[in-house]
């Protein structure tokens, strides 16, 4: 009995084929409906092989926020670098305007013998001797003329400040050997004076040899008196002068010399049998130490250090600008990629 059933099946299949051939449009529309229904179904992550749109959007948002933060950080660093450039240039200009004083010391065994110009007035030079190692022998016949073992010269010149008064100066060669502690001991005598206080002025200048070799000694002494300070020592005392030499270098390259002094005064006890109304003056000149002090103004700002610092700052600026440009490009690229994926998802869903 199975044969009737087979014939019936063939009959139904032939009827279906005839119906499809007669209505092909309806069949295609049905297929499209089936495809649309299948595309509207959202498959799980494992089947699609990609993340969901919401998760992709959150990652992209975090990347954009991180890029913006980095961009602001590098802009802040660029602002700091610009401030450092301005501060560096300002400090360099300030150091150029205000140089720093530098003091150096040079040790010597012999000084150039200084010149000591005395203005004794009515006083008379009784004796002048060189001694060593700070030892001065006891006085012999004080107040009487003694040995003059020093190199001296006498000169007259007009006062450099008034140009009218004539001045008389006794120039004596000072000590040289600082290692042996050489000193010059001088004794002056003044018979009478019409002043209430008796003192002798003196002036120190750097080189006695320059004075001797100068063709115009009067002009030389006028220049010295105009440039150097003068001091006094009083009668009835032994004045001990310890000298130190200070050289100052000017901005134009010239060099000036100045003497610094430390003085100690000791009372003289007059033990003469018949002390009169005259005055005795005693003075000692000695070098304080074997160091010549040199003072000069130096500019602490080093242009090479500033150039190196500026190069480093500008390099950092360029690197920061380059990174900022790449960050912006990367953000734009990420944004475009995100928009493209959004359109693809939208088209896929639609």
Secondary structure, 3 states (H helix, E strand, C coil): CHHHHHHHHHHHHHHHHHHHHHCHHHHHHHHHHHHHHHHCCCCCHHHHCCCCHHHHHHHHHHHHHHHHHHHHHHHHHHHHHHHHHHHHHHHHHHHHHCCEEEEEEEECCECCCCEEEEECCCCEEEEEEEECCCCCCCCCCCCCCCCECCCEEEEEEECCCCCCCEEEEEEEECCCECCCCCEEEEEEEECCCCCCCCEEEEEEECCHHHHHHCCCHHHHHHHHHHHCCEEEEECCEEEEEEEEEEEEECCCCCEEEEEEEEEEEEECCCCCCCCCCCEEEEEEEEECCCEEEEEEEECCCCHHHHHHHHHHHHHHHHHHHHHHHHHHHHHHHHHHHHHHHHHHHHHHHC
